[in-house]
Structures are given as structure tokens and as C-alpha cells.
Amino acid sequence: MPKVSLTDVMLTAIERPHCVRCRSRMRLASIAPLSDGAEKRTFECEKCSYIETQTVADPLKSEAVERLTSNVRPPD
């Protein structure tokens, strides 16, 4: 059985965009990590072969996470 590490588990759902040409739901073709922790996601339309690439920031480095964790302290 293959070993699964924490980095192999996706932390957020990936929304499949609609194709700008034919409005069909696109499929996720690949994910590539970038040096700053972001991801390059490539989507492909199975109906018309249109390809779209999105860069998505690391969800653990978002302002919301920083704001929540900055106020964490041990109980009194």
C-alpha cells in the first residue's frame, strides 16, 4: 500500500471552471507547484479542447488564516 503524506492531501476543493468557448465544465488536466507555494492548475475542455491555466495562491498563506492564527493564545 502506498504511503500518503500530508502534502499529498488536497486542502481545498478545486472548482472546475466553465469553458469560455462552449460553456462545458472543464476537467483538471494537471497541477504544478510553484516556488512561492502557489499552484499552477491547467484545465482542459473535453468538448472543444480549449486549455486554461490558473495560478492559485497557497491557501495556508492567506490573510484569513494569518488573522485567525495571530490571535491564538493559551487559555488563561
N, CA, C and O atoms as a Tripos MOL2 file, in Angstrom:
@<TRIPOS>MOLECULE
protein
  304   303    76     0     0
PROTEIN
NO_CHARGES

@<TRIPOS>ATOM
      1 N           0.8520   -1.1840    0.0000 N.3       1 MET1
      2 CA          0.0000    0.0000    0.0000 C.3       1 MET1
      3 C           0.8910    1.2370    0.0000 C.2       1 MET1
      4 O           1.8150    1.3210    0.8090 O.2       1 MET1
      5 N           0.6340    2.2130   -0.8980 N.am      2 PRO2
      6 CA          1.4710    3.4100   -0.9420 C.3       2 PRO2
      7 C           1.2610    4.2790    0.2900 C.2       2 PRO2
      8 O           0.1630    4.3570    0.8420 O.2       2 PRO2
      9 N           2.3400    4.9260    0.7040 N.am      3 LYS3
     10 CA          2.2820    5.8100    1.8530 C.3       3 LYS3
     11 C           1.7760    7.1830    1.4210 C.2       3 LYS3
     12 O           2.2200    7.7070    0.3990 O.2       3 LYS3
     13 N           0.8600    7.7720    2.1750 N.am      4 VAL4
     14 CA          0.3090    9.0760    1.8550 C.3       4 VAL4
     15 C           0.7960   10.0660    2.9030 C.2       4 VAL4
     16 O           0.6250    9.8460    4.1020 O.2       4 VAL4
     17 N           1.3970   11.1460    2.4510 N.am      5 SER5
     18 CA          1.8490   12.1770    3.3800 C.3       5 SER5
     19 C           0.8540   13.3350    3.3720 C.2       5 SER5
     20 O          -0.0370   13.3960    2.5250 O.2       5 SER5
     21 N           1.0160   14.2410    4.3170 N.am      6 LEU6
     22 CA          0.1120   15.3900    4.4280 C.3       6 LEU6
     23 C           0.1340   16.2300    3.1620 C.2       6 LEU6
     24 O          -0.8940   16.7910    2.7810 O.2       6 LEU6
     25 N           1.2850   16.3300    2.5020 N.am      7 THR7
     26 CA          1.3740   17.1420    1.2960 C.3       7 THR7
     27 C           0.6600   16.5110    0.1100 C.2       7 THR7
     28 O           0.4090   17.1880   -0.8870 O.2       7 THR7
     29 N           0.3260   15.2170    0.2010 N.am      8 ASP8
     30 CA         -0.3930   14.5500   -0.8780 C.3       8 ASP8
     31 C          -1.9040   14.7700   -0.7920 C.2       8 ASP8
     32 O          -2.6270   14.4290   -1.7290 O.2       8 ASP8
     33 N          -2.3810   15.3200    0.2910 N.am      9 VAL9
     34 CA         -3.8080   15.5140    0.5090 C.3       9 VAL9
     35 C          -4.1710   16.9500    0.1560 C.2       9 VAL9
     36 O          -3.5510   17.8920    0.6480 O.2       9 VAL9
     37 N          -5.1730   17.1110   -0.6950 N.am     10 MET10
     38 CA         -5.6020   18.4590   -1.0760 C.3      10 MET10
     39 C          -6.3820   19.0780    0.0770 C.2      10 MET10
     40 O          -7.2240   18.4240    0.6930 O.2      10 MET10
     41 N          -6.0950   20.3420    0.3600 N.am     11 LEU11
     42 CA         -6.7230   21.0140    1.4810 C.3      11 LEU11
     43 C          -8.0000   21.7480    1.0870 C.2      11 LEU11
     44 O          -8.8500   22.0140    1.9370 O.2      11 LEU11
     45 N          -8.1390   22.0700   -0.1750 N.am     12 THR12
     46 CA         -9.3400   22.7600   -0.6210 C.3      12 THR12
     47 C          -9.8820   22.0730   -1.8710 C.2      12 THR12
     48 O          -9.1430   21.4320   -2.6190 O.2      12 THR12
     49 N         -11.1690   22.2200   -2.0750 N.am     13 ALA13
     50 CA        -11.7820   21.6690   -3.2770 C.3      13 ALA13
     51 C         -11.3650   22.5080   -4.4810 C.2      13 ALA13
     52 O         -11.2070   23.7240   -4.3770 O.2      13 ALA13
     53 N         -11.1940   21.8600   -5.5990 N.am     14 ILE14
     54 CA        -10.8420   22.5760   -6.8260 C.3      14 ILE14
     55 C         -12.1060   22.7290   -7.6560 C.2      14 ILE14
     56 O         -12.7200   21.7470   -8.0740 O.2      14 ILE14
     57 N         -12.4780   23.9720   -7.8840 N.am     15 GLU15
     58 CA        -13.6650   24.2390   -8.6890 C.3      15 GLU15
     59 C         -13.3060   24.1560  -10.1590 C.2      15 GLU15
     60 O         -12.3460   24.7800  -10.6130 O.2      15 GLU15
     61 N         -14.0760   23.3880  -10.8920 N.am     16 ARG16
     62 CA        -13.8480   23.2260  -12.3190 C.3      16 ARG16
     63 C         -14.5480   24.3600  -13.0640 C.2      16 ARG16
     64 O         -15.7730   24.4740  -13.0070 O.2      16 ARG16
     65 N         -13.7780   25.2030  -13.7650 N.am     17 PRO17
     66 CA        -14.3950   26.3390  -14.4640 C.3      17 PRO17
     67 C         -15.1650   25.8860  -15.7060 C.2      17 PRO17
     68 O         -14.9880   24.7730  -16.2020 O.2      17 PRO17
     69 N         -16.0170   26.7800  -16.1880 N.am     18 HIS18
     70 CA        -16.7160   26.5430  -17.4490 C.3      18 HIS18
     71 C         -15.8140   27.0210  -18.5770 C.2      18 HIS18
     72 O         -15.1040   28.0160  -18.4310 O.2      18 HIS18
     73 N         -15.8420   26.3180  -19.6950 N.am     19 CYS19
     74 CA        -15.0790   26.6900  -20.8770 C.3      19 CYS19
     75 C         -15.6040   28.0120  -21.4260 C.2      19 CYS19
     76 O         -16.8160   28.2080  -21.5210 O.2      19 CYS19
     77 N         -14.7040   28.9150  -21.7850 N.am     20 VAL20
     78 CA        -15.1370   30.2150  -22.3180 C.3      20 VAL20
     79 C         -15.6670   30.0890  -23.7420 C.2      20 VAL20
     80 O         -16.3810   30.9760  -24.2110 O.2      20 VAL20
     81 N         -15.3340   29.0090  -24.4340 N.am     21 ARG21
     82 CA        -15.8210   28.8040  -25.8000 C.3      21 ARG21
     83 C         -17.1880   28.1310  -25.8460 C.2      21 ARG21
     84 O         -18.1160   28.6410  -26.4750 O.2      21 ARG21
     85 N         -17.3120   26.9840  -25.1770 N.am     22 CYS22
     86 CA        -18.5400   26.1920  -25.3350 C.3      22 CYS22
     87 C         -19.3530   26.0650  -24.0350 C.2      22 CYS22
     88 O         -20.4150   25.4430  -24.0360 O.2      22 CYS22
     89 N         -18.8690   26.6440  -22.9330 N.am     23 ARG23
     90 CA        -19.5530   26.6710  -21.6400 C.3      23 ARG23
     91 C         -19.6670   25.2940  -20.9710 C.2      23 ARG23
     92 O         -20.4000   25.1580  -19.9910 O.2      23 ARG23
     93 N         -18.9690   24.2800  -21.4680 N.am     24 SER24
     94 CA        -18.9490   22.9730  -20.8080 C.3      24 SER24
     95 C         -18.0450   23.0550  -19.5840 C.2      24 SER24
     96 O         -17.1780   23.9250  -19.5060 O.2      24 SER24
     97 N         -18.2440   22.1650  -18.6430 N.am     25 ARG25
     98 CA        -17.3960   22.0920  -17.4580 C.3      25 ARG25
     99 C         -16.0450   21.5070  -17.8800 C.2      25 ARG25
    100 O         -16.0000   20.4720  -18.5440 O.2      25 ARG25
    101 N         -14.9530   22.1590  -17.5010 N.am     26 MET26
    102 CA        -13.6160   21.7030  -17.8740 C.3      26 MET26
    103 C         -13.0950   20.6910  -16.8530 C.2      26 MET26
    104 O         -13.5650   20.6410  -15.7170 O.2      26 MET26
    105 N         -12.1150   19.8850  -17.2750 N.am     27 ARG27
    106 CA        -11.5130   18.9150  -16.3540 C.3      27 ARG27
    107 C         -10.1240   19.4000  -15.9600 C.2      27 ARG27
    108 O          -9.4520   20.0910  -16.7260 O.2      27 ARG27
    109 N          -9.7110   19.0320  -14.7700 N.am     28 LEU28
    110 CA         -8.3820   19.3700  -14.2940 C.3      28 LEU28
    111 C          -7.3880   18.4490  -14.9850 C.2      28 LEU28
    112 O          -7.4480   17.2320  -14.8120 O.2      28 LEU28
    113 N          -6.4760   19.0150  -15.7670 N.am     29 ALA29
    114 CA         -5.5050   18.2150  -16.5070 C.3      29 ALA29
    115 C          -4.2100   18.0380  -15.7350 C.2      29 ALA29
    116 O          -3.6060   16.9660  -15.7780 O.2      29 ALA29
    117 N          -3.7680   19.0900  -15.0170 N.am     30 SER30
    118 CA         -2.5260   18.9610  -14.2480 C.3      30 SER30
    119 C          -2.4310   20.0500  -13.1830 C.2      30 SER30
    120 O          -3.0700   21.0980  -13.2700 O.2      30 SER30
    121 N          -1.6060   19.7610  -12.1720 N.am     31 ILE31
    122 CA         -1.2770   20.7230  -11.1200 C.3      31 ILE31
    123 C           0.2320   20.7150  -10.9790 C.2      31 ILE31
    124 O           0.8520   19.6570  -10.8680 O.2      31 ILE31
    125 N           0.8230   21.9090  -10.9850 N.am     32 ALA32
    126 CA          2.2690   22.0140  -10.8150 C.3      32 ALA32
    127 C           2.5560   23.0100   -9.6900 C.2      32 ALA32
    128 O           2.0280   24.1220   -9.6980 O.2      32 ALA32
    129 N           3.3920   22.6160   -8.7210 N.am     33 PRO33
    130 CA          3.7370   23.5450   -7.6470 C.3      33 PRO33
    131 C           4.6750   24.6320   -8.1560 C.2      33 PRO33
    132 O           5.5140   24.3820   -9.0220 O.2      33 PRO33
    133 N           4.5290   25.8410   -7.6140 N.am     34 LEU34
    134 CA          5.4180   26.9500   -7.9380 C.3      34 LEU34
    135 C           6.3290   27.2240   -6.7440 C.2      34 LEU34
    136 O           6.0480   26.7710   -5.6350 O.2      34 LEU34
    137 N           7.3960   27.9480   -6.9570 N.am     35 SER35
    138 CA          8.4010   28.1570   -5.9100 C.3      35 SER35
    139 C           7.8710   28.9280   -4.7050 C.2      35 SER35
    140 O           8.3960   28.7680   -3.6030 O.2      35 SER35
    141 N           6.8510   29.7560   -4.8830 N.am     36 ASP36
    142 CA          6.3130   30.5480   -3.7700 C.3      36 ASP36
    143 C           5.2100   29.8320   -3.0000 C.2      36 ASP36
    144 O           4.5740   30.4320   -2.1340 O.2      36 ASP36
    145 N           4.9760   28.5620   -3.3030 N.am     37 GLY37
    146 CA          3.9420   27.7940   -2.6180 C.3      37 GLY37
    147 C           2.6130   27.7880   -3.3370 C.2      37 GLY37
    148 O           1.7010   27.0630   -2.9380 O.2      37 GLY37
    149 N           2.4810   28.5790   -4.3850 N.am     38 ALA38
    150 CA          1.2470   28.6140   -5.1650 C.3      38 ALA38
    151 C           1.2030   27.3860   -6.0830 C.2      38 ALA38
    152 O           2.1610   26.6170   -6.1530 O.2      38 ALA38
    153 N           0.0830   27.2180   -6.7790 N.am     39 GLU39
    154 CA         -0.0860   26.1110   -7.7080 C.3      39 GLU39
    155 C          -0.4730   26.6460   -9.0800 C.2      39 GLU39
    156 O          -1.2210   27.6170   -9.1940 O.2      39 GLU39
    157 N           0.0400   26.0050  -10.1100 N.am     40 LYS40
    158 CA         -0.3720   26.2940  -11.4790 C.3      40 LYS40
    159 C          -1.3000   25.1610  -11.8860 C.2      40 LYS40
    160 O          -0.8720   24.0120  -11.9930 O.2      40 LYS40
    161 N          -2.5690   25.4820  -12.1120 N.am     41 ARG41
    162 CA         -3.5840   24.4860  -12.4600 C.3      41 ARG41
    163 C          -3.9590   24.6380  -13.9270 C.2      41 ARG41
    164 O          -4.2810   25.7330  -14.3880 O.2      41 ARG41
    165 N          -3.9130   23.5340  -14.6490 N.am     42 THR42
    166 CA         -4.2570   23.5380  -16.0660 C.3      42 THR42
    167 C          -5.5500   22.7520  -16.2510 C.2      42 THR42
    168 O          -5.6550   21.5950  -15.8430 O.2      42 THR42
    169 N          -6.5330   23.4040  -16.8750 N.am     43 PHE43
    170 CA         -7.8330   22.7960  -17.1440 C.3      43 PHE43
    171 C          -7.9890   22.6250  -18.6440 C.2      43 PHE43
    172 O          -7.5120   23.4470  -19.4260 O.2      43 PHE43
    173 N          -8.6650   21.5470  -19.0430 N.am     44 GLU44
    174 CA         -8.8870   21.2730  -20.4520 C.3      44 GLU44
    175 C         -10.3540   20.9460  -20.6910 C.2      44 GLU44
    176 O         -10.9700   20.2020  -19.9280 O.2      44 GLU44
    177 N         -10.9010   21.5070  -21.7540 N.am     45 CYS45
    178 CA        -12.2840   21.2040  -22.1330 C.3      45 CYS45
    179 C         -12.2770   19.9420  -22.9870 C.2      45 CYS45
    180 O         -11.6100   19.8810  -24.0200 O.2      45 CYS45
    181 N         -13.0160   18.9500  -22.5500 N.am     46 GLU46
    182 CA        -13.0730   17.6940  -23.2990 C.3      46 GLU46
    183 C         -13.9220   17.8210  -24.5690 C.2      46 GLU46
    184 O         -13.8070   17.0040  -25.4830 O.2      46 GLU46
    185 N         -14.7660   18.8380  -24.6170 N.am     47 LYS47
    186 CA        -15.6460   19.0010  -25.7640 C.3      47 LYS47
    187 C         -14.9570   19.7280  -26.9280 C.2      47 LYS47
    188 O         -15.0540   19.2920  -28.0750 O.2      47 LYS47
    189 N         -14.2550   20.8470  -26.6300 N.am     48 CYS48
    190 CA        -13.6560   21.6380  -27.7120 C.3      48 CYS48
    191 C         -12.1280   21.7630  -27.6090 C.2      48 CYS48
    192 O         -11.5130   22.4330  -28.4380 O.2      48 CYS48
    193 N         -11.5170   21.1350  -26.6150 N.am     49 SER49
    194 CA        -10.0530   21.0960  -26.4220 C.3      49 SER49
    195 C          -9.4340   22.4310  -26.0220 C.2      49 SER49
    196 O          -8.2190   22.6020  -26.1280 O.2      49 SER49
    197 N         -10.2410   23.3680  -25.5690 N.am     50 TYR50
    198 CA         -9.7060   24.6380  -25.0820 C.3      50 TYR50
    199 C          -8.9280   24.3850  -23.7850 C.2      50 TYR50
    200 O          -9.3530   23.5750  -22.9610 O.2      50 TYR50
    201 N          -7.7920   25.0720  -23.5960 N.am     51 ILE51
    202 CA         -6.9650   24.9120  -22.3970 C.3      51 ILE51
    203 C          -6.8720   26.2430  -21.6690 C.2      51 ILE51
    204 O          -6.6530   27.2900  -22.2790 O.2      51 ILE51
    205 N          -7.0430   26.1840  -20.3510 N.am     52 GLU52
    206 CA         -6.9710   27.3760  -19.4910 C.3      52 GLU52
    207 C          -6.0310   27.0670  -18.3310 C.2      52 GLU52
    208 O          -6.0630   25.9740  -17.7660 O.2      52 GLU52
    209 N          -5.1950   28.0420  -17.9820 N.am     53 THR53
    210 CA         -4.2660   27.8780  -16.8690 C.3      53 THR53
    211 C          -4.5790   28.9190  -15.8140 C.2      53 THR53
    212 O          -4.8110   30.0850  -16.1320 O.2      53 THR53
    213 N          -4.5860   28.4970  -14.5490 N.am     54 GLN54
    214 CA         -4.8380   29.3980  -13.4270 C.3      54 GLN54
    215 C          -3.7030   29.2550  -12.4220 C.2      54 GLN54
    216 O          -3.1890   28.1560  -12.2140 O.2      54 GLN54
    217 N          -3.3130   30.3620  -11.8010 N.am     55 THR55
    218 CA         -2.3640   30.3280  -10.7040 C.3      55 THR55
    219 C          -3.1470   30.5890   -9.4300 C.2      55 THR55
    220 O          -3.8520   31.5910   -9.3180 O.2      55 THR55
    221 N          -3.0190   29.6780   -8.4660 N.am     56 VAL56
    222 CA         -3.7870   29.7580   -7.2290 C.3      56 VAL56
    223 C          -2.8140   29.8880   -6.0590 C.2      56 VAL56
    224 O          -1.8810   29.0940   -5.9300 O.2      56 VAL56
    225 N          -3.0330   30.8910   -5.2090 N.am     57 ALA57
    226 CA         -2.1720   31.1130   -4.0570 C.3      57 ALA57
    227 C          -2.3020   29.9810   -3.0460 C.2      57 ALA57
    228 O          -3.3200   29.2910   -2.9990 O.2      57 ALA57
    229 N          -1.2760   29.8010   -2.2500 N.am     58 ASP58
    230 CA         -1.2790   28.7940   -1.1910 C.3      58 ASP58
    231 C          -2.3540   29.1620   -0.1800 C.2      58 ASP58
    232 O          -2.2860   30.2420    0.4050 O.2      58 ASP58
    233 N          -3.3570   28.2930    0.0490 N.am     59 PRO59
    234 CA         -4.4490   28.6450    0.9660 C.3      59 PRO59
    235 C          -3.9770   28.8140    2.4070 C.2      59 PRO59
    236 O          -4.6330   29.5070    3.1840 O.2      59 PRO59
    237 N          -2.8630   28.2030    2.7830 N.am     60 LEU60
    238 CA         -2.3690   28.3320    4.1550 C.3      60 LEU60
    239 C          -1.6350   29.6450    4.3940 C.2      60 LEU60
    240 O          -1.2980   29.9690    5.5330 O.2      60 LEU60
    241 N          -1.3830   30.4070    3.3230 N.am     61 LYS61
    242 CA         -0.7130   31.6980    3.4690 C.3      61 LYS61
    243 C          -1.6720   32.8580    3.2240 C.2      61 LYS61
    244 O          -1.2340   33.9860    2.9980 O.2      61 LYS61
    245 N          -2.9540   32.5960    3.2680 N.am     62 SER62
    246 CA         -3.9340   33.6400    3.0180 C.3      62 SER62
    247 C          -4.0730   34.5600    4.2250 C.2      62 SER62
    248 O          -3.6890   34.2070    5.3400 O.2      62 SER62
    249 N          -4.6260   35.7390    3.9860 N.am     63 GLU63
    250 CA         -4.8320   36.7120    5.0690 C.3      63 GLU63
    251 C          -5.7690   36.1640    6.1380 C.2      63 GLU63
    252 O          -5.5760   36.4340    7.3240 O.2      63 GLU63
    253 N          -6.7690   35.4080    5.7400 N.am     64 ALA64
    254 CA         -7.7410   34.8680    6.7040 C.3      64 ALA64
    255 C          -7.0660   33.9230    7.6870 C.2      64 ALA64
    256 O          -7.3230   33.9940    8.8880 O.2      64 ALA64
    257 N          -6.2120   33.0470    7.1960 N.am     65 VAL65
    258 CA         -5.5150   32.1090    8.0750 C.3      65 VAL65
    259 C          -4.5750   32.8590    9.0040 C.2      65 VAL65
    260 O          -4.5140   32.5600   10.1960 O.2      65 VAL65
    261 N          -3.8390   33.8330    8.4720 N.am     66 GLU66
    262 CA         -2.9320   34.6290    9.3060 C.3      66 GLU66
    263 C          -3.6990   35.3780   10.3940 C.2      66 GLU66
    264 O          -3.2480   35.4470   11.5370 O.2      66 GLU66
    265 N          -4.8400   35.9300   10.0460 N.am     67 ARG67
    266 CA         -5.6400   36.6750   11.0140 C.3      67 ARG67
    267 C          -6.1490   35.7480   12.1210 C.2      67 ARG67
    268 O          -6.1370   36.1210   13.2940 O.2      67 ARG67
    269 N          -6.5890   34.5580   11.7570 N.am     68 LEU68
    270 CA         -7.0720   33.6080   12.7630 C.3      68 LEU68
    271 C          -5.9710   33.0960   13.6620 C.2      68 LEU68
    272 O          -6.1690   32.9700   14.8710 O.2      68 LEU68
    273 N          -4.8120   32.7980   13.0950 N.am     69 THR69
    274 CA         -3.7210   32.2260   13.8970 C.3      69 THR69
    275 C          -2.9750   33.2690   14.6960 C.2      69 THR69
    276 O          -2.3340   32.9190   15.6870 O.2      69 THR69
    277 N          -3.0270   34.5320   14.3150 N.am     70 SER70
    278 CA         -2.3090   35.5640   15.0600 C.3      70 SER70
    279 C          -2.9740   35.8500   16.4170 C.2      70 SER70
    280 O          -2.3220   36.3590   17.3290 O.2      70 SER70
    281 N          -4.2440   35.5310   16.5480 N.am     71 ASN71
    282 CA         -4.9600   35.7820   17.8050 C.3      71 ASN71
    283 C          -5.0430   34.5460   18.7020 C.2      71 ASN71
    284 O          -5.7460   34.5670   19.7120 O.2      71 ASN71
    285 N          -4.3460   33.4900   18.3540 N.am     72 VAL72
    286 CA         -4.3950   32.2540   19.1230 C.3      72 VAL72
    287 C          -3.4040   32.3620   20.2770 C.2      72 VAL72
    288 O          -2.2350   32.6950   20.0810 O.2      72 VAL72
    289 N          -3.8920   32.0760   21.4820 N.am     73 ARG73
    290 CA         -3.0200   32.0710   22.6660 C.3      73 ARG73
    291 C          -3.5410   31.0270   23.6340 C.2      73 ARG73
    292 O          -4.7030   30.6310   23.5460 O.2      73 ARG73
    293 N          -2.7070   30.5760   24.5510 N.am     74 PRO74
    294 CA         -3.1700   29.5520   25.5050 C.3      74 PRO74
    295 C          -4.2630   30.1050   26.4180 C.2      74 PRO74
    296 O          -4.3190   31.3080   26.6720 O.2      74 PRO74
    297 N          -5.1230   29.2250   26.9040 N.am     75 PRO75
    298 CA         -6.1980   29.6740   27.7980 C.3      75 PRO75
    299 C          -5.6210   30.2240   29.1160 C.2      75 PRO75
    300 O          -4.5510   29.8130   29.5650 O.2      75 PRO75
    301 N          -6.3550   31.1550   29.7130 N.am     76 ASP76
    302 CA         -5.9120   31.7580   30.9880 C.3      76 ASP76
    303 C          -6.1630   30.8550   32.1540 C.2      76 ASP76
    304 O          -5.8490   31.2110   33.2900 O.2      76 ASP76
@<TRIPOS>BOND
     1     1     2 1
     2     2     3 1
     3     3     4 2
     4     3     5 am
     5     5     6 1
     6     6     7 1
     7     7     8 2
     8     7     9 am
     9     9    10 1
    10    10    11 1
    11    11    12 2
    12    11    13 am
    13    13    14 1
    14    14    15 1
    15    15    16 2
    16    15    17 am
    17    17    18 1
    18    18    19 1
    19    19    20 2
    20    19    21 am
    21    21    22 1
    22    22    23 1
    23    23    24 2
    24    23    25 am
    25    25    26 1
    26    26    27 1
    27    27    28 2
    28    27    29 am
    29    29    30 1
    30    30    31 1
    31    31    32 2
    32    31    33 am
    33    33    34 1
    34    34    35 1
    35    35    36 2
    36    35    37 am
    37    37    38 1
    38    38    39 1
    39    39    40 2
    40    39    41 am
    41    41    42 1
    42    42    43 1
    43    43    44 2
    44    43    45 am
    45    45    46 1
    46    46    47 1
    47    47    48 2
    48    47    49 am
    49    49    50 1
    50    50    51 1
    51    51    52 2
    52    51    53 am
    53    53    54 1
    54    54    55 1
    55    55    56 2
    56    55    57 am
    57    57    58 1
    58    58    59 1
    59    59    60 2
    60    59    61 am
    61    61    62 1
    62    62    63 1
    63    63    64 2
    64    63    65 am
    65    65    66 1
    66    66    67 1
    67    67    68 2
    68    67    69 am
    69    69    70 1
    70    70    71 1
    71    71    72 2
    72    71    73 am
    73    73    74 1
    74    74    75 1
    75    75    76 2
    76    75    77 am
    77    77    78 1
    78    78    79 1
    79    79    80 2
    80    79    81 am
    81    81    82 1
    82    82    83 1
    83    83    84 2
    84    83    85 am
    85    85    86 1
    86    86    87 1
    87    87    88 2
    88    87    89 am
    89    89    90 1
    90    90    91 1
    91    91    92 2
    92    91    93 am
    93    93    94 1
    94    94    95 1
    95    95    96 2
    96    95    97 am
    97    97    98 1
    98    98    99 1
    99    99   100 2
   100    99   101 am
   101   101   102 1
   102   102   103 1
   103   103   104 2
   104   103   105 am
   105   105   106 1
   106   106   107 1
   107   107   108 2
   108   107   109 am
   109   109   110 1
   110   110   111 1
   111   111   112 2
   112   111   113 am
   113   113   114 1
   114   114   115 1
   115   115   116 2
   116   115   117 am
   117   117   118 1
   118   118   119 1
   119   119   120 2
   120   119   121 am
   121   121   122 1
   122   122   123 1
   123   123   124 2
   124   123   125 am
   125   125   126 1
   126   126   127 1
   127   127   128 2
   128   127   129 am
   129   129   130 1
   130   130   131 1
   131   131   132 2
   132   131   133 am
   133   133   134 1
   134   134   135 1
   135   135   136 2
   136   135   137 am
   137   137   138 1
   138   138   139 1
   139   139   140 2
   140   139   141 am
   141   141   142 1
   142   142   143 1
   143   143   144 2
   144   143   145 am
   145   145   146 1
   146   146   147 1
   147   147   148 2
   148   147   149 am
   149   149   150 1
   150   150   151 1
   151   151   152 2
   152   151   153 am
   153   153   154 1
   154   154   155 1
   155   155   156 2
   156   155   157 am
   157   157   158 1
   158   158   159 1
   159   159   160 2
   160   159   161 am
   161   161   162 1
   162   162   163 1
   163   163   164 2
   164   163   165 am
   165   165   166 1
   166   166   167 1
   167   167   168 2
   168   167   169 am
   169   169   170 1
   170   170   171 1
   171   171   172 2
   172   171   173 am
   173   173   174 1
   174   174   175 1
   175   175   176 2
   176   175   177 am
   177   177   178 1
   178   178   179 1
   179   179   180 2
   180   179   181 am
   181   181   182 1
   182   182   183 1
   183   183   184 2
   184   183   185 am
   185   185   186 1
   186   186   187 1
   187   187   188 2
   188   187   189 am
   189   189   190 1
   190   190   191 1
   191   191   192 2
   192   191   193 am
   193   193   194 1
   194   194   195 1
   195   195   196 2
   196   195   197 am
   197   197   198 1
   198   198   199 1
   199   199   200 2
   200   199   201 am
   201   201   202 1
   202   202   203 1
   203   203   204 2
   204   203   205 am
   205   205   206 1
   206   206   207 1
   207   207   208 2
   208   207   209 am
   209   209   210 1
   210   210   211 1
   211   211   212 2
   212   211   213 am
   213   213   214 1
   214   214   215 1
   215   215   216 2
   216   215   217 am
   217   217   218 1
   218   218   219 1
   219   219   220 2
   220   219   221 am
   221   221   222 1
   222   222   223 1
   223   223   224 2
   224   223   225 am
   225   225   226 1
   226   226   227 1
   227   227   228 2
   228   227   229 am
   229   229   230 1
   230   230   231 1
   231   231   232 2
   232   231   233 am
   233   233   234 1
   234   234   235 1
   235   235   236 2
   236   235   237 am
   237   237   238 1
   238   238   239 1
   239   239   240 2
   240   239   241 am
   241   241   242 1
   242   242   243 1
   243   243   244 2
   244   243   245 am
   245   245   246 1
   246   246   247 1
   247   247   248 2
   248   247   249 am
   249   249   250 1
   250   250   251 1
   251   251   252 2
   252   251   253 am
   253   253   254 1
   254   254   255 1
   255   255   256 2
   256   255   257 am
   257   257   258 1
   258   258   259 1
   259   259   260 2
   260   259   261 am
   261   261   262 1
   262   262   263 1
   263   263   264 2
   264   263   265 am
   265   265   266 1
   266   266   267 1
   267   267   268 2
   268   267   269 am
   269   269   270 1
   270   270   271 1
   271   271   272 2
   272   271   273 am
   273   273   274 1
   274   274   275 1
   275   275   276 2
   276   275   277 am
   277   277   278 1
   278   278   279 1
   279   279   280 2
   280   279   281 am
   281   281   282 1
   282   282   283 1
   283   283   284 2
   284   283   285 am
   285   285   286 1
   286   286   287 1
   287   287   288 2
   288   287   289 am
   289   289   290 1
   290   290   291 1
   291   291   292 2
   292   291   293 am
   293   293   294 1
   294   294   295 1
   295   295   296 2
   296   295   297 am
   297   297   298 1
   298   298   299 1
   299   299   300 2
   300   299   301 am
   301   301   302 1
   302   302   303 1
   303   303   304 2
@<TRIPOS>SUBSTRUCTURE
     1 MET1         2 RESIDUE 1 A MET
     2 PRO2         6 RESIDUE 1 A PRO
     3 LYS3        10 RESIDUE 1 A LYS
     4 VAL4        14 RESIDUE 1 A VAL
     5 SER5        18 RESIDUE 1 A SER
     6 LEU6        22 RESIDUE 1 A LEU
     7 THR7        26 RESIDUE 1 A THR
     8 ASP8        30 RESIDUE 1 A ASP
     9 VAL9        34 RESIDUE 1 A VAL
    10 MET10       38 RESIDUE 1 A MET
    11 LEU11       42 RESIDUE 1 A LEU
    12 THR12       46 RESIDUE 1 A THR
    13 ALA13       50 RESIDUE 1 A ALA
    14 ILE14       54 RESIDUE 1 A ILE
    15 GLU15       58 RESIDUE 1 A GLU
    16 ARG16       62 RESIDUE 1 A ARG
    17 PRO17       66 RESIDUE 1 A PRO
    18 HIS18       70 RESIDUE 1 A HIS
    19 CYS19       74 RESIDUE 1 A CYS
    20 VAL20       78 RESIDUE 1 A VAL
    21 ARG21       82 RESIDUE 1 A ARG
    22 CYS22       86 RESIDUE 1 A CYS
    23 ARG23       90 RESIDUE 1 A ARG
    24 SER24       94 RESIDUE 1 A SER
    25 ARG25       98 RESIDUE 1 A ARG
    26 MET26      102 RESIDUE 1 A MET
    27 ARG27      106 RESIDUE 1 A ARG
    28 LEU28      110 RESIDUE 1 A LEU
    29 ALA29      114 RESIDUE 1 A ALA
    30 SER30      118 RESIDUE 1 A SER
    31 ILE31      122 RESIDUE 1 A ILE
    32 ALA32      126 RESIDUE 1 A ALA
    33 PRO33      130 RESIDUE 1 A PRO
    34 LEU34      134 RESIDUE 1 A LEU
    35 SER35      138 RESIDUE 1 A SER
    36 ASP36      142 RESIDUE 1 A ASP
    37 GLY37      146 RESIDUE 1 A GLY
    38 ALA38      150 RESIDUE 1 A ALA
    39 GLU39      154 RESIDUE 1 A GLU
    40 LYS40      158 RESIDUE 1 A LYS
    41 ARG41      162 RESIDUE 1 A ARG
    42 THR42      166 RESIDUE 1 A THR
    43 PHE43      170 RESIDUE 1 A PHE
    44 GLU44      174 RESIDUE 1 A GLU
    45 CYS45      178 RESIDUE 1 A CYS
    46 GLU46      182 RESIDUE 1 A GLU
    47 LYS47      186 RESIDUE 1 A LYS
    48 CYS48      190 RESIDUE 1 A CYS
    49 SER49      194 RESIDUE 1 A SER
    50 TYR50      198 RESIDUE 1 A TYR
    51 ILE51      202 RESIDUE 1 A ILE
    52 GLU52      206 RESIDUE 1 A GLU
    53 THR53      210 RESIDUE 1 A THR
    54 GLN54      214 RESIDUE 1 A GLN
    55 THR55      218 RESIDUE 1 A THR
    56 VAL56      222 RESIDUE 1 A VAL
    57 ALA57      226 RESIDUE 1 A ALA
    58 ASP58      230 RESIDUE 1 A ASP
    59 PRO59      234 RESIDUE 1 A PRO
    60 LEU60      238 RESIDUE 1 A LEU
    61 LYS61      242 RESIDUE 1 A LYS
    62 SER62      246 RESIDUE 1 A SER
    63 GLU63      250 RESIDUE 1 A GLU
    64 ALA64      254 RESIDUE 1 A ALA
    65 VAL65      258 RESIDUE 1 A VAL
    66 GLU66      262 RESIDUE 1 A GLU
    67 ARG67      266 RESIDUE 1 A ARG
    68 LEU68      270 RESIDUE 1 A LEU
    69 THR69      274 RESIDUE 1 A THR
    70 SER70      278 RESIDUE 1 A SER
    71 ASN71      282 RESIDUE 1 A ASN
    72 VAL72      286 RESIDUE 1 A VAL
    73 ARG73      290 RESIDUE 1 A ARG
    74 PRO74      294 RESIDUE 1 A PRO
    75 PRO75      298 RESIDUE 1 A PRO
    76 ASP76      302 RESIDUE 1 A ASP
